[in-house]
Structures are given as C-alpha cells and as structure tokens.
Amino acid sequence: MKIPHPGELHQLVEIGRTVHEINENGFPVETEQVICQVWAKAEDCDSRYFTSGDAENTERGIWFTIRWRNDVQPGMWVLWNGQKQVITEIGEYDFKRRYLRLTTKVVKGVR
C-alpha cells in the first residue's frame, strides 16, 4: 500500500460508538457517542447486491484513511455524508503509527 499524502485527507468524518445504557425508568436505551472528528480519505473498496430472505439488499464497503489514533476499534461507526458506516476492520500502513485504514460496511434494503 502506498503511504497517503496528508493533502489527500480532505473528507471531514465523525467516528463514534453506540452506547447501551439504562434510563431512569429501567429500560435499555441506545445513545450515540462521538469519539472524534477527523480528516479522512475515502475510497470505494467493494459493493454487491445480495438476497436475504425475501428482500434484496445492497452492501457497500468504503476504506477510510485517517491519521493514527489508538482509540478507534472495530464495531464503531464512521459518519460520512450523513450515512453511518460500521467499522469492520482496522489496518496499519507501515507499523510506524502514522495512518490507519478503516474498512467499513453499510447494508441497505433495496426492496
């Protein structure tokens, strides 16, 4: 993989996680917690159509390249262009802790 140039990180994204809490009435509630806002490079990695049950779905994968952060983990989400993408995999570029490549997926129902 080619090391990205800092000028290629021109998409502002939010990285966060979904926190499960108990409200004052004792019911479980999901809340969104934003961890950080970072500049990223977005690249298309794969897209596909598939059928699950009786519905057709689309799955889109996007790679986000960001500066190194040690608080980003798989299972968190990236908010980009108003759409949440779930982080499925985290990879490094050269083991010098300069950049991270986040592999994300989003699944939508077509019909």
N, CA and C atoms as a LAMMPS dump frame, in Angstrom:
ITEM: TIMESTEP
0
ITEM: NUMBER OF ATOMS
333
ITEM: BOX BOUNDS ff ff ff
-5.0000000000000000e+02 5.0000000000000000e+02
-5.0000000000000000e+02 5.0000000000000000e+02
-5.0000000000000000e+02 5.0000000000000000e+02
ITEM: ATOMS id mol type element x y z
1 1 1 N 0.83 -1.176 0
2 1 2 C 0 0 0
3 1 3 C 0.879 1.245 0
4 2 1 N 0.44 2.215 -0.744
5 2 2 C 1.155 3.488 -0.824
6 2 3 C 0.768 4.347 0.376
7 3 1 N 1.763 4.953 0.993
8 3 2 C 1.517 5.832 2.129
9 3 3 C 0.788 7.072 1.611
10 4 1 N -0.332 7.456 2.225
11 4 2 C -1.061 8.626 1.735
12 4 3 C -0.333 9.932 2.053
13 5 1 N -0.578 10.905 1.217
14 5 2 C -0.069 12.258 1.441
15 5 3 C -1.078 12.972 2.339
16 6 1 N -0.625 13.786 3.3
17 6 2 C -1.58 14.466 4.185
18 6 3 C -2.617 15.313 3.45
19 7 1 N -2.296 15.821 2.26
20 7 2 C -3.246 16.619 1.498
21 7 3 C -4.4 15.811 0.933
22 8 1 N -4.273 14.475 0.922
23 8 2 C -5.352 13.617 0.429
24 8 3 C -6.459 13.432 1.465
25 9 1 N -6.203 13.784 2.709
26 9 2 C -7.203 13.647 3.774
27 9 3 C -8.076 14.899 3.781
28 10 1 N -9.1 14.925 2.923
29 10 2 C -9.911 16.136 2.785
30 10 3 C -11.396 15.909 3.043
31 11 1 N -11.78 14.759 3.585
32 11 2 C -13.176 14.492 3.958
33 11 3 C -13.284 14.56 5.481
34 12 1 N -14.144 15.428 5.997
35 12 2 C -14.334 15.527 7.439
36 12 3 C -15.365 14.491 7.87
37 13 1 N -14.962 13.566 8.738
38 13 2 C -15.852 12.497 9.206
39 13 3 C -15.882 12.495 10.726
40 14 1 N -16.941 11.901 11.273
41 14 2 C -17.045 11.684 12.712
42 14 3 C -16.916 10.199 12.987
43 15 1 N -16.183 9.862 14.021
44 15 2 C -16.061 8.473 14.452
45 15 3 C -16.685 8.377 15.836
46 16 1 N -17.535 7.388 16.018
47 16 2 C -18.216 7.249 17.301
48 16 3 C -18.605 5.819 17.573
49 17 1 N -19.343 5.653 18.652
50 17 2 C -19.823 4.321 19.024
51 17 3 C -21.229 4.424 19.593
52 18 1 N -21.916 3.306 19.572
53 18 2 C -23.255 3.212 20.145
54 18 3 C -23.119 2.655 21.549
55 19 1 N -23.642 3.387 22.53
56 19 2 C -23.541 3.005 23.937
57 19 3 C -24.921 2.551 24.403
58 20 1 N -24.959 1.4 25.059
59 20 2 C -26.211 0.871 25.607
60 20 3 C -26.268 1.243 27.089
61 21 1 N -27.302 1.999 27.445
62 21 2 C -27.466 2.462 28.818
63 21 3 C -28.86 2.107 29.322
64 22 1 N -29.046 2.231 30.602
65 22 2 C -30.351 2.033 31.234
66 22 3 C -30.862 3.422 31.63
67 23 1 N -32.086 3.763 31.171
68 23 2 C -32.625 5.084 31.51
69 23 3 C -33.213 5.083 32.918
70 24 1 N -33.78 6.215 33.337
71 24 2 C -34.293 6.35 34.706
72 24 3 C -35.49 5.438 34.987
73 25 1 N -36.152 4.941 33.941
74 25 2 C -37.28 4.018 34.119
75 25 3 C -36.851 2.552 34.093
76 26 1 N -35.561 2.3 33.89
77 26 2 C -35.052 0.938 33.89
78 26 3 C -35.058 0.259 32.53
79 27 1 N -35.321 1.003 31.465
80 27 2 C -35.358 0.425 30.123
81 27 3 C -34.026 0.661 29.408
82 28 1 N -33.597 -0.3 28.596
83 28 2 C -32.357 -0.095 27.843
84 28 3 C -32.551 0.939 26.731
85 29 1 N -31.57 1.813 26.576
86 29 2 C -31.614 2.872 25.584
87 29 3 C -30.263 2.916 24.867
88 30 1 N -30.304 3.053 23.541
89 30 2 C -29.081 3.225 22.764
90 30 3 C -28.82 4.706 22.579
91 31 1 N -27.602 5.142 22.879
92 31 2 C -27.21 6.527 22.654
93 31 3 C -25.947 6.539 21.797
94 32 1 N -25.812 7.569 21.01
95 32 2 C -24.661 7.717 20.126
96 32 3 C -23.632 8.613 20.813
97 33 1 N -22.387 8.159 20.85
98 33 2 C -21.312 8.918 21.472
99 33 3 C -20.237 9.175 20.42
100 34 1 N -20.01 10.439 20.093
101 34 2 C -18.985 10.808 19.116
102 34 3 C -17.64 10.828 19.826
103 35 1 N -16.69 10.065 19.284
104 35 2 C -15.349 9.996 19.862
105 35 3 C -14.48 11.125 19.329
106 36 1 N -14.528 11.368 18.004
107 36 2 C -13.667 12.39 17.41
108 36 3 C -14.195 12.794 16.037
109 37 1 N -13.731 13.942 15.58
110 37 2 C -13.911 14.395 14.206
111 37 3 C -12.529 14.444 13.592
112 38 1 N -12.347 13.763 12.458
113 38 2 C -11.026 13.684 11.837
114 38 3 C -11.151 13.917 10.341
115 39 1 N -10.024 14.274 9.73
116 39 2 C -9.947 14.374 8.284
117 39 3 C -9.568 13.011 7.742
118 40 1 N -10.222 12.594 6.666
119 40 2 C -10.022 11.252 6.127
120 40 3 C -10.012 11.28 4.605
121 41 1 N -9.475 10.21 4.049
122 41 2 C -9.543 9.952 2.614
123 41 3 C -10.506 8.791 2.443
124 42 1 N -11.487 8.927 1.56
125 42 2 C -12.482 7.88 1.332
126 42 3 C -12.241 7.233 -0.025
127 43 1 N -12.227 5.888 -0.04
128 43 2 C -12.05 5.12 -1.279
129 43 3 C -13.071 3.996 -1.305
130 44 1 N -13.611 3.722 -2.467
131 44 2 C -14.551 2.606 -2.626
132 44 3 C -13.758 1.31 -2.643
133 45 1 N -14.157 0.331 -1.819
134 45 2 C -13.417 -0.939 -1.824
135 45 3 C -14.231 -2.075 -2.435
136 46 1 N -15.524 -2.163 -2.158
137 46 2 C -16.347 -3.19 -2.808
138 46 3 C -17.825 -2.873 -2.605
139 47 1 N -18.619 -3.351 -3.542
140 47 2 C -20.071 -3.199 -3.47
141 47 3 C -20.695 -4.46 -4.031
142 48 1 N -21.863 -4.83 -3.513
143 48 2 C -22.523 -6.025 -4.027
144 48 3 C -24.01 -5.981 -3.72
145 49 1 N -24.778 -6.745 -4.491
146 49 2 C -26.193 -6.98 -4.246
147 49 3 C -26.334 -8.401 -3.738
148 50 1 N -27.225 -8.61 -2.772
149 50 2 C -27.494 -9.963 -2.318
150 50 3 C -28.932 -10.056 -1.829
151 51 1 N -29.438 -11.285 -1.79
152 51 2 C -30.799 -11.526 -1.337
153 51 3 C -30.744 -12.184 0.029
154 52 1 N -31.482 -11.621 0.965
155 52 2 C -31.565 -12.167 2.305
156 52 3 C -33.039 -12.363 2.628
157 53 1 N -33.444 -13.612 2.726
158 53 2 C -34.855 -13.89 2.922
159 53 3 C -35.609 -13.554 1.657
160 54 1 N -36.552 -12.63 1.753
161 54 2 C -37.344 -12.229 0.602
162 54 3 C -37.013 -10.805 0.152
163 55 1 N -35.904 -10.268 0.642
164 55 2 C -35.562 -8.879 0.329
165 55 3 C -34.214 -8.805 -0.384
166 56 1 N -34.114 -7.863 -1.296
167 56 2 C -32.84 -7.599 -1.957
168 56 3 C -32.136 -6.472 -1.21
169 57 1 N -30.852 -6.647 -0.994
170 57 2 C -30.066 -5.68 -0.245
171 57 3 C -28.829 -5.279 -1.035
172 58 1 N -28.305 -4.115 -0.704
173 58 2 C -27.012 -3.7 -1.248
174 58 3 C -26.053 -3.551 -0.082
175 59 1 N -24.814 -3.919 -0.316
176 59 2 C -23.77 -3.755 0.68
177 59 3 C -22.654 -2.95 0.032
178 60 1 N -22.254 -1.899 0.686
179 60 2 C -21.202 -1.043 0.141
180 60 3 C -20.065 -0.956 1.143
181 61 1 N -18.866 -1.187 0.661
182 61 2 C -17.687 -1.085 1.506
183 61 3 C -16.854 0.115 1.112
184 62 1 N -16.375 0.825 2.1
185 62 2 C -15.547 2.008 1.862
186 62 3 C -14.331 1.934 2.786
187 63 1 N -13.159 2.283 2.238
188 63 2 C -11.957 2.43 3.043
189 63 3 C -11.814 3.892 3.431
190 64 1 N -11.576 4.134 4.701
191 64 2 C -11.249 5.474 5.19
192 64 3 C -9.831 5.446 5.716
193 65 1 N -9.009 6.366 5.25
194 65 2 C -7.648 6.502 5.751
195 65 3 C -7.617 7.726 6.644
196 66 1 N -7.156 7.539 7.877
197 66 2 C -7.081 8.633 8.85
198 66 3 C -5.691 8.627 9.486
199 67 1 N -5.368 9.707 10.168
200 67 2 C -4.143 9.738 10.971
201 67 3 C -4.298 8.746 12.118
202 68 1 N -3.187 8.243 12.624
203 68 2 C -3.182 7.22 13.666
204 68 3 C -3.929 7.693 14.917
205 69 1 N -4.785 6.831 15.42
206 69 2 C -5.472 7.038 16.699
207 69 3 C -5.526 5.679 17.38
208 70 1 N -5.299 5.643 18.674
209 70 2 C -5.357 4.365 19.37
210 70 3 C -6.717 4.087 20.001
211 71 1 N -7.663 5.008 19.875
212 71 2 C -8.977 4.805 20.482
213 71 3 C -10.044 4.355 19.483
214 72 1 N -9.667 4.031 18.256
215 72 2 C -10.619 3.555 17.244
216 72 3 C -10.574 2.025 17.225
217 73 1 N -11.77 1.401 17.269
218 73 2 C -11.862 -0.054 17.334
219 73 3 C -12.923 -0.557 16.364
220 74 1 N -12.811 -1.821 15.929
221 74 2 C -13.89 -2.403 15.114
222 74 3 C -15.199 -2.401 15.895
223 75 1 N -16.303 -2.203 15.191
224 75 2 C -17.61 -2.119 15.824
225 75 3 C -18.081 -0.686 15.996
226 76 1 N -17.156 0.26 15.954
227 76 2 C -17.534 1.672 15.996
228 76 3 C -18.085 2.053 14.626
229 77 1 N -18.533 3.295 14.469
230 77 2 C -19.082 3.742 13.193
231 77 3 C -18.398 5.025 12.739
232 78 1 N -18.484 5.238 11.425
233 78 2 C -17.982 6.461 10.793
234 78 3 C -19.179 7.153 10.164
235 79 1 N -19.398 8.411 10.505
236 79 2 C -20.474 9.206 9.908
237 79 3 C -19.865 10.047 8.795
238 80 1 N -20.301 9.76 7.567
239 80 2 C -19.766 10.441 6.38
240 80 3 C -20.911 10.696 5.42
241 81 1 N -21.073 11.93 4.987
242 81 2 C -22.17 12.341 4.099
243 81 3 C -23.532 11.96 4.667
244 82 1 N -23.698 12.062 5.969
245 82 2 C -24.972 11.77 6.61
246 82 3 C -25.303 10.294 6.723
247 83 1 N -24.35 9.424 6.463
248 83 2 C -24.593 7.979 6.485
249 83 3 C -23.599 7.309 7.425
250 84 1 N -24.117 6.423 8.286
251 84 2 C -23.25 5.705 9.213
252 84 3 C -22.723 4.434 8.574
253 85 1 N -21.424 4.265 8.649
254 85 2 C -20.738 3.08 8.144
255 85 3 C -20.131 2.376 9.356
256 86 1 N -20.326 1.074 9.491
257 86 2 C -19.792 0.313 10.618
258 86 3 C -18.365 -0.136 10.291
259 87 1 N -17.444 0.108 11.207
260 87 2 C -16.044 -0.288 11.02
261 87 3 C -15.936 -1.789 11.245
262 88 1 N -15.466 -2.514 10.226
263 88 2 C -15.322 -3.965 10.332
264 88 3 C -13.876 -4.405 10.508
265 89 1 N -12.942 -3.583 10.075
266 89 2 C -11.537 -3.974 10.136
267 89 3 C -10.665 -2.729 10.21
268 90 1 N -9.561 -2.837 10.938
269 90 2 C -8.6 -1.735 11.055
270 90 3 C -7.236 -2.253 10.644
271 91 1 N -6.577 -1.535 9.733
272 91 2 C -5.246 -1.931 9.275
273 91 3 C -4.281 -0.773 9.343
274 92 1 N -3 -1.111 9.488
275 92 2 C -1.944 -0.103 9.511
276 92 3 C -1.26 -0.052 8.158
277 93 1 N -0.522 1.008 7.918
278 93 2 C 0.205 1.144 6.665
279 93 3 C 1.638 0.635 6.786
280 94 1 N 2.371 1.061 7.8
281 94 2 C 3.786 0.698 7.858
282 94 3 C 4.292 0.443 9.274
283 95 1 N 3.429 0.227 10.21
284 95 2 C 3.779 -0.065 11.607
285 95 3 C 4.55 1.057 12.289
286 96 1 N 4.476 2.262 11.734
287 96 2 C 5.103 3.419 12.375
288 96 3 C 4.06 4.308 13.03
289 97 1 N 2.825 3.836 13.068
290 97 2 C 1.72 4.549 13.72
291 97 3 C 1.529 5.952 13.158
292 98 1 N 1.458 6.025 11.826
293 98 2 C 1.193 7.299 11.171
294 98 3 C -0.216 7.358 10.612
295 99 1 N -0.701 6.256 10.006
296 99 2 C -2.015 6.226 9.381
297 99 3 C -2.729 4.918 9.714
298 100 1 N -4.059 4.982 9.709
299 100 2 C -4.911 3.805 9.859
300 100 3 C -5.804 3.698 8.636
301 101 1 N -6.078 2.476 8.207
302 101 2 C -7.067 2.246 7.154
303 101 3 C -8.252 1.533 7.796
304 102 1 N -9.404 2.2 7.777
305 102 2 C -10.634 1.655 8.345
306 102 3 C -11.468 1.062 7.222
307 103 1 N -11.783 -0.215 7.309
308 103 2 C -12.676 -0.855 6.347
309 103 3 C -14.077 -0.807 6.937
310 104 1 N -15.017 -0.236 6.201
311 104 2 C -16.382 -0.076 6.709
312 104 3 C -17.381 -0.715 5.76
313 105 1 N -18.55 -1.049 6.297
314 105 2 C -19.64 -1.63 5.514
315 105 3 C -20.947 -0.956 5.923
316 106 1 N -21.829 -0.8 4.948
317 106 2 C -23.195 -0.356 5.205
318 106 3 C -24.12 -1.199 4.338
319 107 1 N -25.217 -1.678 4.925
320 107 2 C -26.169 -2.525 4.203
321 107 3 C -27.49 -1.787 4.152
322 108 1 N -28.087 -1.729 2.951
323 108 2 C -29.385 -1.078 2.755
324 108 3 C -30.329 -2.025 2.038
325 109 1 N -31.596 -1.977 2.393
326 109 2 C -32.602 -2.74 1.676
327 109 3 C -33.011 -2.03 0.402
328 110 1 N -33.051 -2.785 -0.701
329 110 2 C -33.436 -2.199 -1.978
330 110 3 C -34.953 -2.248 -2.129
331 111 1 N -35.535 -3.424 -1.887
332 111 2 C -36.989 -3.542 -1.891
333 111 3 C -37.443 -4.631 -0.975
